[in-house]
Amino acid sequence: MTSGTAVTPDGAAEASAIDDCLNRAGDLFKLNSVEEASHLLFSELASIRATMEESRWRRCISVAREHPILALVHQSPFVRHCYLKPRGYPGDAVLIDFIYREPIPAEYLRTDTEAGETYCNPFVNMRPAEAVRRRREFFAAEIDAVGNSSSGGSVLAVACGHFQELALCRTQFNSQSCRIVGLDQDELSLTFAKNRFAHITGLETLCGSAFSLLAMDNDIGHFDLVYAAGLYDYLPQDVARRVSRCLFEMVKPNGVLIIPNFLTSTLGAGAMEALMDWWLIYRDEHQIRDFATEIPIHEISSITYRSDLDEIGYLRIEKSA
């Protein structure tokens, strides 16, 4: 499988390497070696991407956009959904449900070939997707820890999407003192969450974005746990610092703010950007810790950082009593 794509002298070597990677992956797909092809795409495109600045990488991946492999991998409903962005923005709740292996509405599963599901599975089995599933499990456990407290507790999930963490929670949430709030910019996502988790008596949903939080006075209340599972992957650094300060103001004394962000060491960036047009802001530990720099230091009890699978870093900021 060859593209015949011409490349300019600027970045010609890298573009040629991308083209060679795509050709070899395409040949593997033709042999039904789908897992091997997917691993090749993720690992080699990540390596090539790491050798150049973003502006040069963006120019070079025009090779991928004109390569026959694009039509091949877009037979996957997951990859196609990511590329086309039917909700109008990247990383929507339906896309994340693909990664969670949750049931997907039929209108998002349309494919012209029987190979669609075959091509879908390897992409959602890769390490970055596994990290997203583990992130869901992590926040479900954090919600349970709050819900199982003697006072019932309260939780605010920012950019909650379909709020699928709740499906993994073991807490019954039947106490009147337990408050669970999901905030998201997408009314369709909030409607899904309200319908699926209608049995949770303390669940509230609010339509709004991170920028709306910055623009308004806090009339939402205060919470034992505040987190934003996928939001920061899209926020510029200065905005991320401001949002962190805003969210921390909503944390109760002895409460906690938890912020994850995909890491620069991720295996997924090259394939996600070249084949899926999914662009995140990847950060290292120093940049993630920088989120807390506009929070008054006397309000902070402790700050801890950990990473998971070399894919996602977590910043945990606990508030003083």
LINTA-V748379 format. One record per residue. N is the residue number from 0. RES is the residue in three letters. PHI is phi as a letter, one per 20 degrees, with the letter a starting at -180 (none if undefined). OMEGA is omega in degrees with one decimal (none if undefined). NEAR is the number of other C-alpha atoms within 10 Angstrom. Layout:
N;RES;PHI;OMEGA;NEAR + N;RES;PHI;OMEGA;NEAR
This chain:
0;MET;none;-179.6;17 + 1;THR;c;-176.5;14 + 2;SER;e;-174.9;16 + 3;GLY;m;-176.9;11 + 4;THR;f;175.9;14 + 5;ALA;f;178.8;11 + 6;VAL;c;178.2;17 + 7;THR;e;178.6;10 + 8;PRO;g;177.5;8 + 9;ASP;f;-179.3;11 + 10;GLY;n;-176.5;15 + 11;ALA;f;-178.8;13 + 12;ALA;f;-179.7;13 + 13;GLU;f;178.5;19 + 14;ALA;f;177.6;25 + 15;SER;f;177.9;16 + 16;ALA;f;176.5;17 + 17;ILE;f;-179.4;22 + 18;ASP;f;179.2;25 + 19;ASP;f;177.5;15 + 20;CYS;g;-178.3;19 + 21;LEU;f;177.6;26 + 22;ASN;f;-179.1;18 + 23;ARG;f;177.2;16 + 24;ALA;f;178.3;22 + 25;GLY;f;177.2;25 + 26;ASP;f;178.3;16 + 27;LEU;f;176.5;18 + 28;PHE;g;179.7;20 + 29;LYS;f;178.6;13 + 30;LEU;e;-176.8;10 + 31;ASN;m;174.1;14 + 32;SER;e;-169.4;13 + 33;VAL;f;179.8;21 + 34;GLU;f;-179.8;18 + 35;GLU;f;178.9;13 + 36;ALA;f;-178.8;22 + 37;SER;f;177.5;23 + 38;HIS;f;177.4;18 + 39;LEU;f;-179.3;18 + 40;LEU;f;-177.3;26 + 41;PHE;f;-173.8;21 + 42;SER;f;-175.4;17 + 43;GLU;f;178.1;18 + 44;LEU;f;175.7;25 + 45;ALA;f;-180.0;20 + 46;SER;f;179.3;14 + 47;ILE;f;179.4;16 + 48;ARG;g;-176.3;22 + 49;ALA;f;-176.4;15 + 50;THR;e;-172.9;11 + 51;MET;b;174.9;14 + 52;GLU;f;-175.4;9 + 53;GLU;f;-177.1;11 + 54;SER;f;179.3;8 + 55;ARG;f;177.1;15 + 56;TRP;f;-179.7;20 + 57;ARG;f;177.5;14 + 58;ARG;f;-174.8;14 + 59;CYS;f;-175.2;26 + 60;ILE;f;169.7;22 + 61;SER;g;175.6;17 + 62;VAL;g;-179.1;22 + 63;ALA;f;-177.0;21 + 64;ARG;f;179.7;17 + 65;GLU;d;-175.1;14 + 66;HIS;e;178.9;21 + 67;PRO;g;-177.3;17 + 68;ILE;f;-179.3;20 + 69;LEU;f;177.6;18 + 70;ALA;f;-179.2;13 + 71;LEU;f;-177.3;15 + 72;VAL;f;178.4;23 + 73;HIS;f;167.3;21 + 74;GLN;f;174.3;21 + 75;SER;f;178.0;26 + 76;PRO;g;179.4;23 + 77;PHE;f;-178.3;27 + 78;VAL;f;-179.7;24 + 79;ARG;f;178.6;25 + 80;HIS;g;179.8;21 + 81;CYS;f;-176.3;24 + 82;TYR;f;-174.4;19 + 83;LEU;e;178.1;15 + 84;LYS;l;-175.5;16 + 85;PRO;f;176.0;14 + 86;ARG;e;176.7;15 + 87;GLY;n;179.9;8 + 88;TYR;b;-176.8;11 + 89;PRO;f;172.7;19 + 90;GLY;m;-177.3;21 + 91;ASP;f;-172.2;19 + 92;ALA;f;178.1;21 + 93;VAL;f;177.9;22 + 94;LEU;f;179.4;22 + 95;ILE;f;176.1;21 + 96;ASP;f;171.5;17 + 97;PHE;g;-178.3;20 + 98;ILE;f;178.8;22 + 99;TYR;f;-175.2;17 + 100;ARG;m;174.6;13 + 101;GLU;e;176.2;11 + 102;PRO;g;-177.3;9 + 103;ILE;d;177.4;14 + 104;PRO;g;-172.6;9 + 105;ALA;g;-176.7;7 + 106;GLU;f;178.4;7 + 107;TYR;e;-175.9;14 + 108;LEU;d;-177.6;15 + 109;ARG;f;177.7;13 + 110;THR;b;-177.1;15 + 111;ASP;e;-175.9;10 + 112;THR;c;176.0;10 + 113;GLU;f;-177.7;10 + 114;ALA;f;-174.4;14 + 115;GLY;g;-179.0;21 + 116;GLU;f;177.9;15 + 117;THR;f;179.7;16 + 118;TYR;f;-178.8;24 + 119;CYS;f;-171.2;22 + 120;ASN;g;-178.0;19 + 121;PRO;f;-178.6;17 + 122;PHE;f;180.0;26 + 123;VAL;e;175.1;20 + 124;ASN;e;-176.8;14 + 125;MET;f;-174.0;17 + 126;ARG;g;178.4;18 + 127;PRO;f;178.6;22 + 128;ALA;f;176.7;19 + 129;GLU;f;177.7;16 + 130;ALA;f;177.6;19 + 131;VAL;f;177.1;21 + 132;ARG;f;177.6;18 + 133;ARG;f;175.4;16 + 134;ARG;f;176.6;19 + 135;ARG;f;179.6;20 + 136;GLU;f;-179.8;18 + 137;PHE;f;-177.8;14 + 138;PHE;f;173.4;22 + 139;ALA;f;178.6;20 + 140;ALA;f;178.0;18 + 141;GLU;f;177.0;17 + 142;ILE;f;177.4;26 + 143;ASP;g;-179.8;19 + 144;ALA;f;177.2;16 + 145;VAL;f;-177.5;21 + 146;GLY;f;-178.8;26 + 147;ASN;e;179.0;15 + 148;SER;f;-175.2;11 + 149;SER;f;-178.3;8 + 150;SER;e;179.1;11 + 151;GLY;n;172.9;17 + 152;GLY;n;-179.0;22 + 153;SER;b;-174.5;25 + 154;VAL;c;171.2;24 + 155;LEU;c;175.3;27 + 156;ALA;d;-177.7;21 + 157;VAL;e;-171.8;24 + 158;ALA;l;-169.9;26 + 159;CYS;f;-176.9;26 + 160;GLY;l;177.1;27 + 161;HIS;e;175.7;25 + 162;PHE;l;-173.1;26 + 163;GLN;f;173.4;22 + 164;GLU;g;-176.1;20 + 165;LEU;f;-179.9;21 + 166;ALA;f;-179.7;12 + 167;LEU;e;-177.3;15 + 168;CYS;f;178.5;18 + 169;ARG;e;179.9;14 + 170;THR;f;-178.4;16 + 171;GLN;f;179.8;13 + 172;PHE;l;179.8;21 + 173;ASN;d;178.4;14 + 174;SER;e;178.2;14 + 175;GLN;f;-177.6;9 + 176;SER;e;-178.2;15 + 177;CYS;e;-177.2;21 + 178;ARG;c;179.6;22 + 179;ILE;c;-177.2;22 + 180;VAL;d;174.2;20 + 181;GLY;d;179.2;23 + 182;LEU;d;179.4;24 + 183;ASP;b;179.7;22 + 184;GLN;e;-171.6;18 + 185;ASP;d;-179.4;20 + 186;GLU;f;178.7;15 + 187;LEU;f;178.5;15 + 188;SER;f;-179.8;21 + 189;LEU;f;177.5;24 + 190;THR;f;176.7;14 + 191;PHE;g;-178.0;16 + 192;ALA;f;179.8;21 + 193;LYS;f;-179.1;18 + 194;ASN;f;-177.3;10 + 195;ARG;f;-174.2;15 + 196;PHE;d;-180.0;16 + 197;ALA;f;-178.9;12 + 198;HIS;f;179.8;12 + 199;ILE;e;-170.7;18 + 200;THR;f;-177.2;16 + 201;GLY;e;-175.6;16 + 202;LEU;e;173.2;18 + 203;GLU;c;174.9;16 + 204;THR;c;-179.5;20 + 205;LEU;c;178.8;16 + 206;CYS;e;180.0;15 + 207;GLY;r;-179.4;16 + 208;SER;d;175.7;16 + 209;ALA;f;-179.3;23 + 210;PHE;f;176.4;12 + 211;SER;f;175.6;11 + 212;LEU;f;-179.9;17 + 213;LEU;f;-172.8;16 + 214;ALA;e;-173.9;10 + 215;MET;d;171.6;8 + 216;ASP;f;-178.2;9 + 217;ASN;f;173.4;13 + 218;ASP;d;179.1;8 + 219;ILE;e;-177.5;11 + 220;GLY;o;-179.8;12 + 221;HIS;c;-166.5;19 + 222;PHE;c;175.3;25 + 223;ASP;f;179.5;23 + 224;LEU;c;173.0;26 + 225;VAL;c;177.5;25 + 226;TYR;b;178.8;24 + 227;ALA;c;-166.7;23 + 228;ALA;f;-175.5;23 + 229;GLY;c;-172.8;21 + 230;LEU;f;-169.4;20 + 231;TYR;f;176.9;26 + 232;ASP;f;-177.8;20 + 233;TYR;d;-174.3;16 + 234;LEU;e;169.8;15 + 235;PRO;g;-171.9;10 + 236;GLN;g;-178.5;17 + 237;ASP;f;176.8;11 + 238;VAL;f;179.2;16 + 239;ALA;f;177.9;22 + 240;ARG;f;-179.1;21 + 241;ARG;f;178.8;19 + 242;VAL;f;178.8;21 + 243;SER;f;178.1;25 + 244;ARG;f;179.7;18 + 245;CYS;f;-178.9;19 + 246;LEU;f;-179.3;24 + 247;PHE;f;175.3;27 + 248;GLU;f;179.9;18 + 249;MET;e;-179.6;21 + 250;VAL;e;176.7;25 + 251;LYS;f;170.5;20 + 252;PRO;g;-175.7;17 + 253;ASN;m;177.0;15 + 254;GLY;e;-173.5;23 + 255;VAL;b;170.7;25 + 256;LEU;d;-179.7;24 + 257;ILE;c;-175.9;22 + 258;ILE;c;171.8;24 + 259;PRO;e;174.3;22 + 260;ASN;b;175.8;26 + 261;PHE;f;-173.2;27 + 262;LEU;e;175.4;25 + 263;THR;f;179.7;18 + 264;SER;e;-177.7;16 + 265;THR;g;175.7;20 + 266;LEU;e;-166.5;23 + 267;GLY;e;-167.1;22 + 268;ALA;g;-175.3;26 + 269;GLY;f;-178.7;25 + 270;ALA;f;-179.6;24 + 271;MET;f;-177.3;21 + 272;GLU;f;-174.4;20 + 273;ALA;f;-172.1;24 + 274;LEU;d;-173.9;23 + 275;MET;d;-178.0;23 + 276;ASP;l;-179.5;18 + 277;TRP;d;-173.7;20 + 278;TRP;d;174.5;15 + 279;LEU;d;171.2;20 + 280;ILE;d;-177.4;15 + 281;TYR;e;-175.8;20 + 282;ARG;c;172.4;20 + 283;ASP;e;-176.5;15 + 284;GLU;g;-179.3;17 + 285;HIS;g;-178.9;9 + 286;GLN;f;178.2;13 + 287;ILE;f;176.3;23 + 288;ARG;f;-179.7;20 + 289;ASP;f;177.2;15 + 290;PHE;g;-172.5;21 + 291;ALA;e;-169.0;23 + 292;THR;f;177.8;12 + 293;GLU;e;175.5;15 + 294;ILE;e;178.6;18 + 295;PRO;g;-172.4;10 + 296;ILE;f;-177.9;12 + 297;HIS;f;178.8;8 + 298;GLU;e;-174.5;16 + 299;ILE;e;174.9;18 + 300;SER;e;179.4;15 + 301;SER;b;173.5;12 + 302;ILE;c;177.7;15 + 303;THR;c;-179.5;11 + 304;TYR;c;172.9;16 + 305;ARG;b;175.6;12 + 306;SER;c;-178.9;16 + 307;ASP;c;176.2;14 + 308;LEU;m;-174.2;15 + 309;ASP;l;-177.9;16 + 310;GLU;d;-175.0;21 + 311;ILE;c;172.8;24 + 312;GLY;d;-178.0;23 + 313;TYR;c;173.6;21 + 314;LEU;d;-180.0;21 + 315;ARG;d;-176.7;19 + 316;ILE;d;-179.1;25 + 317;GLU;e;-175.5;23 + 318;LYS;e;178.6;22 + 319;SER;f;179.1;16 + 320;ALA;f;none;10
